[in-house]
Amino acid sequence: MHKADFFKDARYDLSGPLSGVRVLEATTSWAGPMCGCLLADLGADVIKVEAVDGEVARKLPPYLTGETGRISFLHATVNRNKRSLTLDLRQSEGRDIFLKLAARTDIVIENFRPGTVDKWGIGYRHCRQVKSDIIYVSISGFGQFGPDHDRPGYDPLAEAESGFMSLNGAPEGSPTRCATYLCDDLAGLHGALSAVAALRHRDLTGEGQHIDIALLDSVLFQSNGLLSLAALGHPLPRLGNRSMLSAPVDAFECRDGLIYLAVLLDSHWRVLSRILGREELADDPRFATATARLAHREDCNSLLRPWLKAQTVAEVVDRFNRAGIPAARVRTYHEASTDPHVLERDMLQNVEQEDGKTAPITGPAAKFSRTPLRIRRRAAALGEHNDEILAEIGYDAARRERLRAIKVI
């Protein structure tokens, strides 16, 4: 299918499938902002509330427009498509403004340590008093209840305590954290999906609710059943690039780089045997089934290595793909960023930043044929929409100036 055919019925008069949904986001760092980012990308009007001096994601290098710039790659990525409002939520007038906004909002998102927003007077029970059907998403390291609920929680801690870190890394090495904020991302995804499900429930019943998302729960849910195996006492060795389900599955060296090969099915092995010119291996009892190949993993890999070492990556990928064997070049992110397929799917979108310079920002993953997603607006300057947002809830210019003077905004 051509891209134009997929989008032939697209309409561009809407911001996305969540057009008209209003979200109030009081978050910092990554998990909460990612939840808001997903809803904003889907078309919701997301108001990002942060402290008067800005949240941490604004301040961390590298900077997209040069080391002397001020646009953090984190902020530009996770806070696009949102409006920015600064509020000192520790002051009563900041709290009052937040609750006035909550009264006209569908979804509230917060990701502070459990109990923090209640102290500020903007917790679920406070927001529910001003809007009975509010959907309130709380994201934290360990959740709103349980023995560990009040512990500080960050992505690497969830990776460590979940067991994920114990299986990540080379078999002969040490447990290794993920290169990305995996637990934060998963919590953000679960938060956004749960909020949309709660919207559906609210529209059917008129009932709002509090949604509790924990980084720990999110990564455990996405553990592919390993938590169940562990509970049953099944051994879970660290496999590195290999698989517990089949072989050969690994990264292999070619003449000019690395390839990742995944022979998952017995039919794949039969085809691979023909490509190697070793048809007799197809029915060899050591290799004919996935179970047998796992038992003889090293023999499998030894059969492949000399053949692959003599080929280029492009030759192997082309030949294997034509034969239906899953294989891919092991690339850097830089190589991925220049790939025609990645660019055709709009996974990088050039967006003018607040300093007037343009930077490539990672685009939305989902493709909607009728309501396409896009980066509609850059990540906002700190407090860029203060006047606009406060005017919407009845604060005239004089009141806004007074709030500035006392540093509420």
MOJO-V521231 format. One line per field, one symbol per residue. ss: DSSP state (A for helix, B for strand, O for the rest). burial: I if it has 16 or more other ideal C-beta (glycine too) atoms within 10 Angstrom, else O. Layout:
# MOJO-V521231
ss=???
burial=???
This chain:
# MOJO-V521231
ss=OOAAAAOOOOOOOOOOOOOOOBBBBBOOOOAAAAAAAAAAAOOOBBBBBBOOOOOAAAOOOOBOOOOOOOOBAAAAAAOOOBBBBBOOOOOAAAAAAAAAAAOOOOBBBBOOOOOAAAAAOOOAAAAAAAOOOOBBBBBBOOOOOOOOOOOOOOAAAAAAAAOAAAAOOOOOOOOOOOOOOAAAAAAAAAAAAAAAAAAAAAAAAOOOBBBBBBAAAAAAAOOOOAAAAAAOOOOOOOOOOOOOOOOOBBBBBBOOBBBBBBOOOAAAAAAAAAAOOOAAAAAOOOOOOAAAAAAOAAAAAAAAAAAAAOOOAAAAAAAAAAAOOBBBBOOOAAAAAOOAAAAAOOOBBBBBOOOOOBBBBBOOOOOOOOOOOOOOOOOOOOOOOAAAAAAAOOOOAAAAAAAAAOOOO
burial=OOOOOOOOOOOOOOIIIIOOIIIIIIIIIIIIIIIIIIIIIIIIIIIIIIIOOIIOIIOOOOIIIOOOIIIIIIIIIIIIIIIIIIIIIOIOOIIOIIIIIIOOIIIIIIIIOIOIIOOIIIIIOIIIOOIOIIIIIIIIIIIIOOOOIOOOIOIOIIIOIIIIIIIIIOOOOOOIIIOOIIIIIIIIIIIIOIIIOIIOOIOOOOOIIIIIIIIIIIIIOIIOOIOOOOOOOOOOOIIOOIIIOIIIIIOIOIOOOOIIIIIOOIOIIIIIIOOOOOOOIIOOOOIIOIOIIIOIIOOIIOIIOOIIOOIOIOOIIOOIOOOOIOIIIOOOOOOOOOOOOOOOOIIIOOIOIIOOOOIOIIIIOOOOOOIIIIIOOIIIOIIIIIIOIIOOOOIOOOOIOOIOOOOII
